[in-house]
Amino acid sequence: MRFMIKGHKWEIVTTAEDFYLPKAVCGYTDFNNRKLFILNNLHKFLYLQTLLHELIHAIGFEYNIPLLYGKKCNEKLVDKTALVIASFIFASLVSFSDDFALLLKFIKVMFKKYLFVEDTFVIFTYTSIIHSIIKKGAVYYDKRNTSNNKQSE
Ligand SMILES: [Zn+2]
C-alpha cells in the first residue's frame, strides 16, 4: 500500500521474510527508499502498533522532527506513542468496524493529540490502512517472543 507524506510517496511492504528486517524486530523504516517494512505474521495488535511506530518515524523524517527519527530519535517515546494510539484503536475496534467516518474523526483526534499531525492526507490514508486491518478480521498468530522489548526499530 502506498501513501503520501508532504508530497512524498511512501510504501508499506508487508513481508513474510525477515530478510529486509534487522534481527529481532517486527518493523523497519527505510528512509532512503521511503518504505515501511512490517512482518505479516504478527498479531493484529502488534501489527498495528508496529505500523504506527514506523509511520511515526516516517512523519518525523518528512517533518524533520529529530526526536522521532534518525540518530537523535527517542525510540522509547516513539514506541510508547505507537502503543498508546494502537491501544485506543484496538480497544474500540468493534465500534469502528463499520463506521469509517467515525474512525476517521477518531484518528484525527489521536494524531493531533499525540503526534501533533494535522495533515489531512496522512490522516485519511492512515484511517484507510487501519480500517483495512480491522476489516480483515483475522488475528494473526504471533510466533515471536513479544516479551522482548525491542519490537521495532
Ligand atoms: Zn523505531
Boltz pocket constraint, residues with backbone or C-beta under 6 A from the ligand:
constraints:
  - pocket:
      binder: B
      contacts: [[A, 53], [A, 57], [A, 75], [A, 78], [A, 152], [A, 153]]
      max_distance: 6.0
